[in-house]
Amino acid sequence: MREKPKQQMRIWAMLCHLSALLAWMLLFFLVFLGIPLYLPLNLLAPLVIWRFKKSQYPWIDLQGKESLNFQISLTFYTLVVIFISLFLVLTSCGIAVTANGTGNEMKTTLDSLLIMFMLLILLVMLLQSFLVTFAAIKAYRGEHFRYPLTMRLLR
């Protein structure tokens, strides 16, 4: 789009990006409270905005697809990390049990895997926060931003 979108369009486009970030924060808060819940809230919020506003404004259609593609990719990457982590935990526990390891060795192994998993999730959350905020600012300014490492499922 060559011409700058109107302010109302730019606000809705910005909300397409920021709603996903707010949904991730809500999900993280629920998990922190001890509610083991993994709902794709990060997909639901931008999807609702995109579905209702895409026909009115082509700028929101473009930004909503970009936001949803990134959130779908991020959800997929998060699930891959979870499955790899579960595989590592199960294999390390299996090795510790078959090697007649003591409970102390197993605890050390699991603690180190937990620290690695937490650092990886923290890195993903910080990267996502930076990218979503940057994309929201660009969308509000009327500039297009393409997320890196994103699977383009919606075109």
N, CA and C of each residue as an Amber inpcrd file, in Angstrom:
protein
   465
   0.8420000  -1.1690000   0.0000000   0.0000000   0.0000000   0.0000000
   0.8910000   1.2380000   0.0000000   0.6730000   2.1050000  -0.9260000
   1.5230000   3.2870000  -1.0350000   1.0160000   4.4340000  -0.1820000
  -0.2990000   4.5820000  -0.0830000  -0.8230000   5.6890000   0.7020000
  -0.9660000   5.2620000   2.1530000  -0.7840000   6.1990000   3.0580000
  -0.8760000   5.8880000   4.4780000  -2.3270000   5.6280000   4.8560000
  -2.5800000   4.5510000   5.5980000  -3.9450000   4.2600000   6.0050000
  -4.4530000   5.2850000   7.0230000  -5.7560000   5.3750000   7.1040000
  -6.3500000   6.2820000   8.0750000  -6.0040000   5.8270000   9.4850000
  -6.1970000   6.7230000  10.4290000  -5.8030000   6.4180000  11.7990000
  -6.6010000   5.2510000  12.3770000  -7.8880000   5.1720000  12.0870000
  -8.6900000   4.0740000  12.6160000  -8.1880000   2.7290000  12.0800000
  -7.8510000   2.6980000  10.8100000  -7.2940000   1.4760000  10.2240000
  -5.9770000   1.1110000  10.8930000  -5.1530000   2.1290000  11.1100000
  -3.8400000   1.8700000  11.7070000  -3.9800000   1.3690000  13.1360000
  -4.9550000   1.8490000  13.8740000  -5.1620000   1.3810000  15.2480000
  -5.5970000  -0.0840000  15.2520000  -6.5310000  -0.4370000  14.3600000
  -6.9640000  -1.8330000  14.2890000  -5.8350000  -2.7440000  13.8280000
  -5.0140000  -2.2710000  12.9020000  -3.8760000  -3.0620000  12.4430000
  -2.8730000  -3.2650000  13.5840000  -2.6540000  -2.2270000  14.3660000
  -1.7660000  -2.3320000  15.5190000  -2.3310000  -3.3240000  16.5320000
  -3.6460000  -3.3040000  16.7280000  -4.2780000  -4.2300000  17.6710000
  -4.1950000  -5.6830000  17.2060000  -4.1350000  -5.9050000  15.9100000
  -3.9280000  -7.2690000  15.4100000  -2.6330000  -7.8480000  15.9700000
  -1.6100000  -7.0280000  16.0220000  -0.3180000  -7.4960000  16.5290000
  -0.3010000  -7.5530000  18.0560000  -0.7390000  -6.4800000  18.7050000
  -0.6440000  -6.4050000  20.1660000  -1.5870000  -7.3610000  20.8780000
  -2.7160000  -7.6960000  20.2720000  -3.6500000  -8.6150000  20.9300000
  -3.0230000  -9.9900000  21.1220000  -2.1980000 -10.3970000  20.1890000
  -1.5070000 -11.6790000  20.3310000  -0.5100000 -11.6450000  21.4840000
   0.1950000 -10.5400000  21.6190000   1.1460000 -10.3980000  22.7180000
   0.4260000 -10.4000000  24.0610000  -0.6950000  -9.7050000  24.1380000
  -1.4730000  -9.6990000  25.3830000  -2.0210000 -11.0900000  25.7020000
  -2.4030000 -11.8350000  24.6740000  -2.8900000 -13.1950000  24.8970000
  -1.7770000 -14.0990000  25.4180000  -0.5450000 -13.9320000  24.8840000
   0.5890000 -14.7070000  25.3970000   0.8520000 -14.3670000  26.8620000
   0.7570000 -13.0910000  27.2000000   0.9720000 -12.6900000  28.5980000
  -0.0920000 -13.2880000  29.5080000  -1.3350000 -13.3020000  29.0670000
  -2.4190000 -13.9090000  29.8470000  -2.1760000 -15.3970000  30.0240000
  -1.7740000 -16.0660000  28.9630000  -1.4950000 -17.4900000  29.0370000
  -0.3320000 -17.7760000  29.9800000   0.7120000 -16.9720000  29.8980000
   1.8640000 -17.1390000  30.7890000   1.4540000 -16.9230000  32.2460000
   0.6040000 -15.9320000  32.4900000   0.1270000 -15.6560000  33.8400000
  -0.6980000 -16.8250000  34.3700000  -1.5450000 -17.4180000  33.5280000
  -2.3430000 -18.5680000  33.9620000  -1.4580000 -19.7630000  34.3030000
  -0.4360000 -20.0060000  33.5010000   0.4870000 -21.1030000  33.7830000
   1.2740000 -20.8100000  35.0530000   1.6560000 -19.5530000  35.2560000
   2.3760000 -19.1530000  36.4620000   1.5230000 -19.3770000  37.7080000
   0.2140000 -19.1830000  37.5930000  -0.6900000 -19.4210000  38.7150000
  -0.9140000 -20.9060000  38.9870000  -0.4540000 -21.7500000  38.0790000
  -0.5870000 -23.1840000  38.2860000  -1.7030000 -23.8100000  37.4830000
  -2.2560000 -23.0600000  36.5680000  -3.3040000 -23.6050000  35.7120000
  -2.6310000 -24.1000000  34.4410000  -2.4220000 -25.4180000  34.3230000
  -1.7010000 -25.9350000  33.1440000  -2.6080000 -25.9200000  31.9230000
  -2.5950000 -24.8190000  31.2460000  -3.5140000 -24.5980000  30.1450000
  -2.7330000 -24.1660000  28.9220000  -2.9270000 -24.8710000  27.8240000
  -2.3230000 -24.4070000  26.5870000  -3.4180000 -24.2710000  25.5460000
  -4.0000000 -23.1210000  25.5160000  -4.9730000 -22.7870000  24.4870000
  -4.3010000 -21.8220000  23.5270000  -4.6140000 -21.9100000  22.2760000
  -4.0050000 -20.9640000  21.3400000  -4.6730000 -19.5870000  21.4140000
  -4.5960000 -18.9600000  22.5800000  -5.1730000 -17.6240000  22.7410000
  -4.4630000 -16.6130000  21.8550000  -3.1950000 -16.8710000  21.5940000
  -2.4430000 -15.9550000  20.7360000  -2.9630000 -15.9760000  19.3090000
  -3.6580000 -17.0190000  18.9180000  -4.2610000 -17.0770000  17.5910000
  -5.6690000 -16.5140000  17.5840000  -6.3560000 -16.6760000  18.6870000
  -7.7620000 -16.2800000  18.7470000  -7.9490000 -14.7700000  18.6800000
  -7.1700000 -14.0210000  19.4250000  -7.3520000 -12.5690000  19.4840000
  -7.1050000 -11.8900000  18.1250000  -5.9670000 -12.1350000  17.4470000
  -5.8060000 -11.4960000  16.1380000  -6.7820000 -12.0340000  15.0930000
  -7.1750000 -13.3050000  15.2420000  -8.1260000 -13.8840000  14.2990000
  -9.4720000 -13.1780000  14.3560000  -9.9460000 -12.8630000  15.5640000
 -11.2280000 -12.1760000  15.7180000 -11.1610000 -10.7790000  15.0900000
 -10.0960000 -10.0550000  15.3840000  -9.9480000  -8.7060000  14.8120000
  -9.8490000  -8.7860000  13.2930000  -9.0530000  -9.7010000  12.8100000
  -8.8600000  -9.8340000  11.3670000 -10.1500000 -10.2160000  10.6510000
 -10.8890000 -11.1900000  11.2020000 -12.1190000 -11.6560000  10.5500000
 -13.1870000 -10.5670000  10.4580000 -13.2970000  -9.7450000  11.4960000
 -14.3490000  -8.7380000  11.5020000 -13.9690000  -7.4610000  10.7510000
 -12.7010000  -7.1710000  10.6170000 -12.2850000  -5.9030000  10.0240000
 -11.6250000  -6.0300000   8.6540000 -11.3250000  -7.2330000   8.2000000
 -10.5850000  -7.3770000   6.9490000 -11.3700000  -6.9120000   5.7340000
 -12.6760000  -7.0510000   5.7680000 -13.4630000  -6.6300000   4.6040000
 -13.6080000  -5.1110000   4.5340000 -13.5020000  -4.4420000   5.6770000
 -13.6220000  -2.9860000   5.6990000 -12.3400000  -2.3000000   5.2470000
 -11.2210000  -2.8430000   5.6760000  -9.9440000  -2.1850000   5.4270000
  -8.9320000  -3.1830000   4.8710000  -8.3900000  -2.9560000   3.6940000
  -7.3690000  -3.8620000   3.1620000  -6.0740000  -3.8450000   3.9790000
  -5.8000000  -2.7310000   4.6520000  -4.6010000  -2.6430000   5.4870000
  -4.6920000  -3.6260000   6.6620000  -5.8810000  -3.7690000   7.2360000
  -6.0690000  -4.7190000   8.3410000  -5.9790000  -6.1470000   7.8220000
  -6.4640000  -6.3760000   6.6150000  -6.3480000  -7.7010000   6.0130000
  -4.8790000  -8.0940000   5.8920000  -4.0620000  -7.1940000   5.4100000
  -2.6320000  -7.4520000   5.2500000  -1.9420000  -7.6590000   6.6070000
  -2.2050000  -6.7780000   7.5440000  -1.5560000  -6.8700000   8.8600000
  -2.0730000  -8.0610000   9.6700000  -3.3650000  -8.3620000   9.5440000
  -3.9290000  -9.5080000  10.2590000  -3.3330000 -10.8180000   9.7780000
  -3.1630000 -10.9570000   8.4720000  -2.5320000 -12.1720000   7.9310000
  -1.0960000 -12.2920000   8.4120000  -0.3890000 -11.1760000   8.4140000
   1.0030000 -11.1960000   8.8650000   1.0930000 -11.6060000  10.3370000
   0.2250000 -11.0290000  11.1530000   0.2160000 -11.3500000  12.5770000
  -0.1690000 -12.8130000  12.8150000  -1.1920000 -13.2810000  12.1260000
  -1.6220000 -14.6680000  12.2920000  -0.5670000 -15.6560000  11.8050000
   0.0750000 -15.3560000  10.6920000   1.1390000 -16.2350000  10.2110000
   2.2640000 -16.3480000  11.2350000   2.6300000 -15.2330000  11.8390000
   3.6910000 -15.2620000  12.8420000   3.2470000 -16.0370000  14.0860000
   2.0200000 -15.8200000  14.5240000   1.5420000 -16.5090000  15.7210000
   1.3750000 -18.0120000  15.4790000   0.9440000 -18.3990000  14.2830000
   0.8690000 -19.8200000  13.9460000   2.2660000 -20.4270000  13.9570000
   3.2180000 -19.7340000  13.3790000   4.6070000 -20.2120000  13.3710000
   5.1490000 -20.3220000  14.7850000   4.8910000 -19.3110000  15.5950000
   5.3760000 -19.3170000  16.9720000   4.7510000 -20.4510000  17.7810000
   3.4750000 -20.7040000  17.5820000   2.8060000 -21.8120000  18.2630000
   3.4240000 -23.1370000  17.8310000   3.6750000 -23.2800000  16.5520000
   4.3020000 -24.5010000  16.0480000   5.6950000 -24.6850000  16.6450000
   6.4960000 -23.6250000  16.6470000   7.8420000 -23.7080000  17.2200000
   7.8000000 -24.0330000  18.7130000   6.8350000 -23.4700000  19.4200000
   6.6960000 -23.7550000  20.8490000   6.3460000 -25.2210000  21.0800000
   5.4460000 -25.7580000  20.2740000   5.0920000 -27.1740000  20.4040000
   6.2710000 -28.0800000  20.0870000   7.0890000 -27.7030000  19.1200000
   8.2890000 -28.4790000  18.8000000   9.2400000 -28.4810000  19.9900000
   9.4330000 -27.3270000  20.6150000  10.3050000 -27.2440000  21.7930000
   9.7520000 -28.1060000  22.9280000   8.4450000 -28.0890000  23.1220000
   7.8350000 -28.9030000  24.1860000   8.0470000 -30.3880000  23.9080000
   7.8340000 -30.8300000  22.6720000   8.0220000 -32.2430000  22.3450000
   9.4840000 -32.6660000  22.4660000  10.4010000 -31.8220000  22.0370000
  11.8250000 -32.1420000  22.1830000  12.1970000 -32.2150000  23.6560000
  11.6700000 -31.3090000  24.4610000  11.9550000 -31.3190000  25.8920000
  11.4150000 -32.5850000  26.5490000  10.2040000 -32.9700000  26.1980000
   9.6410000 -34.2050000  26.7550000  10.4610000 -35.4230000  26.3400000
  10.9100000 -35.4370000  25.1010000  11.7560000 -36.5300000  24.6300000
  13.0670000 -36.5860000  25.4140000  13.6830000 -35.4240000  25.6320000
  14.9320000 -35.3870000  26.3940000  14.7310000 -35.8400000  27.8350000
  13.6350000 -35.4220000  28.4490000  13.3540000 -35.8330000  29.8330000
  13.1460000 -37.3400000  29.9020000  12.3470000 -37.8780000  28.9900000
  12.0780000 -39.3180000  29.0230000  13.3310000 -40.1350000  28.7390000
  14.1450000 -39.7170000  27.7790000  15.3610000 -40.4720000  27.4820000
  16.3830000 -40.3510000  28.6100000  16.5010000 -39.1760000  29.2080000
  17.4720000 -39.0400000  30.3020000  17.0140000 -39.8240000  31.5280000
  15.7240000 -39.8600000  31.7890000  15.2290000 -40.6790000  32.9040000
  15.4330000 -42.1560000  32.6060000  15.2180000 -42.5410000  31.3540000
  15.4370000 -43.9380000  30.9720000  16.8860000 -44.3430000  31.1020000
  17.7910000 -43.4630000  30.7100000  19.2260000 -43.7570000  30.8350000
  19.6210000 -43.8350000  32.3010000  19.0840000 -42.9340000  33.1150000
  19.4310000 -42.9360000  34.5380000  18.9060000 -44.1950000  35.2290000
  17.7280000 -44.6660000  34.8410000  17.1630000 -45.8690000  35.4660000
  17.9200000 -47.1060000  35.0190000  18.2300000 -47.2270000  33.7330000
  18.9330000 -48.4230000  33.2470000  20.3860000 -48.4620000  33.6860000
  20.9820000 -47.3060000  33.9830000  22.3740000 -47.2740000  34.4260000
  22.4660000 -47.3690000  35.9450000  21.3740000 -47.7580000  36.5900000
  21.3160000 -47.8480000  38.0530000  21.7580000 -46.5540000  38.7130000
  21.3230000 -45.4700000  38.1280000  21.6750000 -44.1630000  38.6720000
  20.9360000 -43.8900000  39.9680000  21.5360000 -43.0870000  40.7720000
  20.8830000 -42.7170000  42.0190000  19.8670000 -41.6210000  41.7380000
  19.0340000 -41.3800000  42.7110000  18.0380000 -40.3260000  42.5690000
  18.6850000 -38.9650000  42.4280000  19.8740000 -38.8040000  43.0120000
  20.5790000 -37.5240000  42.9480000  21.0370000 -37.2160000  41.5220000
  21.5290000 -38.2330000  40.8010000  21.9460000 -38.0290000  39.4130000
  20.7590000 -37.6660000  38.5310000  19.6310000 -38.3340000  38.7590000
  18.4320000 -38.0520000  37.9750000  17.9290000 -36.6410000  38.2560000
  17.9830000 -36.2240000  39.5270000  17.5370000 -34.8830000  39.8890000
  18.4220000 -33.8340000  39.2240000  19.7190000 -34.0520000  39.2070000
  20.6260000 -33.1060000  38.5700000  20.3550000 -33.0150000  37.0690000
  20.1280000 -34.1500000  36.4330000  19.8330000 -34.1700000  34.9990000
  18.5330000 -33.4350000  34.7030000  17.4980000 -33.7200000  35.4730000
  16.2100000 -33.0660000  35.2530000  16.2760000 -31.5720000  35.5460000
  17.0240000 -31.1930000  36.5650000  17.1750000 -29.7620000  36.8620000
  17.8850000 -29.0250000  35.7320000  18.9190000 -29.6340000  35.1730000
  19.6290000 -28.9790000  34.0760000  18.7540000 -28.8890000  32.8290000
  17.9590000 -29.9160000  32.5490000  17.0320000 -29.8530000  31.4140000
  15.9620000 -28.7870000  31.6370000  15.4980000 -28.6650000  32.8620000
  14.4910000 -27.6530000  33.1790000  15.0560000 -26.2460000  32.9980000
  16.2830000 -26.0320000  33.4210000  16.9130000 -24.7140000  33.2620000
  17.0970000 -24.3930000  31.7790000  17.5330000 -25.3740000  30.9920000
  17.6880000 -25.1450000  29.5460000  16.3420000 -24.8290000  28.9040000
  15.3030000 -25.5550000  29.2910000  13.9670000 -25.3300000  28.7430000
  13.4620000 -23.9410000  29.1210000  13.6420000 -23.5430000  30.3520000
  13.1870000 -22.2320000  30.8080000  13.9330000 -21.1090000  30.0770000
  15.2370000 -21.2670000  29.8790000  16.0060000 -20.2500000  29.1620000
  15.5660000 -20.1470000  27.7040000  15.2690000 -21.2800000  27.0970000
  14.8050000 -21.2680000  25.7090000  13.4450000 -20.5880000  25.5890000
  12.5340000 -20.8970000  26.4890000  11.2150000 -20.2640000  26.4700000
  11.3440000 -18.7670000  26.7570000  12.2060000 -18.3850000  27.6730000
  12.4290000 -16.9680000  27.9600000  12.9660000 -16.2390000  26.7310000
  13.8910000 -16.8630000  26.0290000  14.4310000 -16.2680000  24.8080000
  13.3410000 -16.0920000  23.7520000  12.4880000 -17.0990000  23.5820000
  11.3900000 -17.0100000  22.6120000  10.4150000 -15.9090000  23.0070000
  10.1000000 -15.8050000  24.2910000   9.1570000 -14.7780000  24.7480000
   9.7320000 -13.3690000  24.5530000  11.0070000 -13.1810000  24.8460000
  11.6310000 -11.8720000  24.6410000  11.6900000 -11.5050000  23.1620000
  12.0440000 -12.4740000  22.3370000  12.0920000 -12.2300000  20.8990000
  10.7010000 -11.8990000  20.3630000   9.7000000 -12.6410000  20.8240000
   8.3360000 -12.3790000  20.3830000   7.8620000 -11.0110000  20.8460000
   8.1660000 -10.6380000  22.0730000   7.7680000  -9.3250000  22.5790000
   8.3830000  -8.2030000  21.7480000   9.6500000  -8.3480000  21.4310000
  10.3190000  -7.3310000  20.6220000   9.7240000  -7.2580000  19.2240000
   9.5570000  -8.4010000  18.5730000   9.0620000  -8.4050000  17.1980000
   7.6240000  -7.9120000  17.0890000   6.7660000  -8.3300000  18.0200000
   5.3650000  -7.9130000  17.9740000   5.2450000  -6.4180000  18.2460000
   6.0010000  -5.9200000  19.2020000   5.9730000  -4.4850000  19.4880000
   6.4740000  -3.6910000  18.2860000   7.5410000  -4.1540000  17.6720000
   8.0830000  -3.4840000  16.4900000   7.0730000  -3.4990000  15.3460000
   6.4180000  -4.6340000  15.1330000   5.4170000  -4.7430000  14.0630000
   4.2140000  -3.8570000  14.3490000   3.8070000  -3.7640000  15.6120000
   2.6620000  -2.9190000  15.9690000   2.9820000  -1.4430000  15.7160000
   4.1860000  -1.0380000  16.0610000   4.5920000   0.3540000  15.8140000
   4.6230000   0.6340000  14.3100000   5.1820000  -0.3010000  13.5570000
   5.2190000  -0.1270000  12.0990000   3.8060000  -0.0740000  11.5180000
   2.9120000  -0.9330000  11.9950000   1.5340000  -0.9490000  11.4870000
   0.8290000   0.3580000  11.8070000   1.0740000   0.8930000  12.9770000
   0.4490000   2.1680000  13.3350000   0.9690000   3.3110000  12.4720000
   2.2240000   3.2350000  12.0960000   2.8080000   4.2680000  11.2280000
   2.3930000   4.1030000   9.7680000   1.7420000   2.9760000   9.4570000
   1.3320000   2.7320000   8.0780000   2.4030000   2.0730000   7.2370000
   3.4010000   1.4900000   7.8980000   4.4980000   0.8160000   7.2070000
   4.3270000  -0.6860000   7.3610000   4.7150000  -1.4060000   6.3310000
   4.5830000  -2.8650000   6.3710000   5.8250000  -3.4850000   6.9940000
   5.6160000  -4.5110000   7.8230000   6.7080000  -5.2440000   8.4540000
   6.4560000  -6.7310000   8.2560000   7.4780000  -7.4610000   7.8280000
   7.3680000  -8.9090000   7.6800000   8.1960000  -9.5670000   8.7750000
   7.5350000 -10.4310000   9.5300000   8.2120000 -11.1560000  10.6040000
   9.2260000 -12.1390000  10.0120000  10.3820000 -12.2640000  10.6490000
  11.3550000 -13.2600000  10.1730000  10.9600000 -14.6650000  10.6420000
  11.4310000 -15.6700000   9.9410000  11.2140000 -17.0860000  10.2680000
   9.7340000 -17.4420000  10.4030000   8.9240000 -16.8870000   9.5330000
   7.4900000 -17.1070000   9.5900000   7.0370000 -17.9740000   8.4320000
   6.2160000 -18.9690000   8.7410000   5.5930000 -19.7780000   7.7010000
   4.4060000 -19.0000000   7.1580000   4.3670000 -18.7840000   5.8920000
   3.2940000 -17.9990000   5.2600000   2.1570000 -18.9280000   4.8710000
   1.2690000 -19.2100000   5.8230000   0.1320000 -20.0810000   5.5610000
  -1.0570000 -19.3160000   5.0020000  -1.2720000 -18.1040000   5.4900000
  -2.3380000 -17.2550000   4.9790000  -1.7320000 -16.2970000   3.9660000
  -2.3130000 -16.2610000   2.7960000  -1.7640000 -15.3710000   1.7570000
  -2.7620000 -14.3260000   1.3820000
